[in-house]
Amino acid sequence: MSWRDYATAMAAYNRWMNERLYALCEGLSEEERTMDLGAFFGSVHNTLDHILWADEALLVRLGHESRKIERYLPPMIADFGALSARRAEVDQSISNWAGSVDDEEIAEPYEFVSVLYGKSTVVPRYVLLMHLFNHQTHHRGQVTTLLSQLGHDVGITDLPWVPATAS
């Protein structure tokens, strides 16, 4: 399998899961969405907001942009409608980027300074590709737990069930 195949499959999964989560969250009250339930970022809203921030930061790095990445301060986008609209835009950007992944380029080293840890590191670019999708899945798992605590069932979240049309 090529890195492009991996990236496009994961981008389809990412979009499918985000569409499902955001549709469910749209039906929550503002109080449910923003209630601090003890997760890393407190609420459903802030966790979704953090995922979006990280996706945008990783796309900057993966897209060779020189734009400075600011430290995450929740919420980046306080309005759920605006957050949902931006999520859809970023999911499209991820899909577009995934379709352009080049196996040779993605193996090249990439040096960056973490805004969170304040350290410089060098990794093959494919580590950032994997982290993009791993990070999303990690925090979406937290969101599904929070939703479950609020009495909402997300349903199937497994990769093999992504509809073929999700890409």
C-alpha positions in Angstrom: 0.0 0.0 0.0 1.2 3.5 -0.7 1.1 6.4 1.7 -1.4 8.1 -0.7 -3.7 5.0 -0.3 -3.4 5.2 3.5 -4.0 8.9 3.6 -7.1 8.8 1.3 -8.6 5.9 3.2 -8.0 7.7 6.5 -9.3 11.0 5.1 -12.5 9.2 4.1 -12.8 7.7 7.6 -12.1 11.1 9.1 -14.9 12.8 7.1 -17.4 10.0 7.7 -16.8 10.1 11.5 -16.9 13.9 11.7 -20.1 14.1 9.7 -21.7 11.6 12.1 -20.4 13.3 15.2 -21.3 16.8 14.2 -24.8 15.7 13.1 -25.4 14.1 16.5 -23.9 17.2 18.3 -26.1 19.5 16.4 -29.0 18.0 18.3 -27.4 18.7 21.7 -28.3 21.7 23.7 -25.6 24.4 24.0 -25.3 23.4 27.7 -24.7 19.7 26.8 -22.1 20.7 24.1 -20.1 23.0 26.4 -20.5 21.3 29.8 -17.2 20.4 31.4 -17.3 16.6 31.7 -13.7 16.1 32.8 -12.1 15.3 29.5 -8.7 16.7 28.4 -10.4 19.8 27.0 -13.5 19.6 29.2 -16.4 19.6 26.9 -17.6 18.0 23.7 -17.3 21.4 22.0 -13.8 22.1 23.2 -12.6 18.6 22.2 -14.0 19.0 18.7 -12.5 22.5 18.5 -9.1 21.1 19.6 -9.2 18.3 16.9 -9.9 21.0 14.3 -7.0 23.2 15.6 -4.6 20.2 15.4 -5.8 19.2 11.9 -5.1 22.7 10.7 -1.7 22.8 12.4 -0.7 19.5 10.8 -1.9 20.6 7.4 0.3 23.6 7.6 3.3 21.4 8.3 2.4 18.8 5.7 1.6 21.4 3.1 5.1 23.1 3.5 3.5 26.3 4.7 5.7 28.7 6.7 2.8 30.1 8.7 3.4 30.1 12.5 1.3 27.7 14.5 -0.1 29.3 17.7 -0.6 27.4 20.9 -4.2 26.0 21.3 -6.4 28.1 23.6 -10.0 26.8 23.8 -12.3 27.5 22.3 -10.7 28.6 19.0 -14.2 28.8 17.5 -17.0 29.3 20.1 -20.0 29.1 17.9 -21.0 25.5 17.0 -22.4 26.4 13.6 -19.1 28.1 12.6 -17.1 25.2 14.1 -19.2 22.7 12.0 -18.7 24.8 8.8 -15.0 25.1 9.4 -14.8 21.3 10.1 -16.3 20.5 6.7 -13.9 22.9 5.0 -10.9 21.3 6.7 -12.1 17.8 6.0 -12.2 18.8 2.3 -8.7 20.2 2.6 -7.5 16.9 4.2 -9.1 14.9 1.4 -7.5 17.1 -1.2 -4.1 16.9 0.4 -4.4 13.1 0.9 -5.0 12.6 -2.8 -1.7 14.4 -3.6 0.6 12.5 -1.2 3.8 11.5 -2.9 5.5 8.4 -1.3 9.0 9.8 -1.9 8.3 13.3 -0.5 6.4 11.9 2.5 9.5 10.0 3.5 11.7 13.1 3.7 12.7 14.4 7.1 10.8 17.4 8.6 12.1 19.6 11.4 9.8 21.6 13.5 9.4 23.2 17.0 6.4 22.0 18.9 4.3 24.9 20.3 3.2 22.5 23.1 6.5 21.1 24.2 8.8 23.9 23.1 11.3 21.4 21.6 12.7 20.9 18.2 12.5 17.5 16.5 13.1 15.9 13.2 10.8 13.2 11.9 10.0 11.6 8.5 7.0 13.5 7.1 4.9 10.3 7.2 5.0 10.5 11.0 3.1 13.7 10.7 0.7 12.0 8.3 0.1 9.2 10.8 -0.2 11.6 13.7 -2.9 13.6 11.8 -5.2 10.6 11.7 -4.1 9.1 15.0 -4.7 12.3 16.9 -8.2 12.7 15.4 -9.2 9.2 16.3 -7.8 9.5 19.9 -9.8 12.7 20.6 -12.9 11.5 18.7 -12.9 8.5 21.1 -13.1 11.0 23.9 -16.0 12.7 22.3 -17.9 9.5 21.8 -17.3 8.7 25.5 -18.6 12.2 26.5 -21.7 11.7 24.3 -22.3 8.3 25.8 -22.1 9.9 29.3 -24.8 12.4 28.1 -27.0 9.5 26.9 -26.3 9.6 23.1 -25.1 6.6 21.0 -22.8 7.4 18.2 -23.3 4.0 16.7 -20.7 2.2 14.6 -17.3 3.9 14.5 -15.2 1.1 13.0 -13.1 1.8 9.9 -14.4 -1.2 7.8 -17.9 0.3 7.8 -17.0 3.6 6.1 -19.3 3.9 3.1 -17.5 3.6 -0.2 -18.9 7.0 -1.2 -17.4 8.7 1.9 -14.3 9.7 0.0 
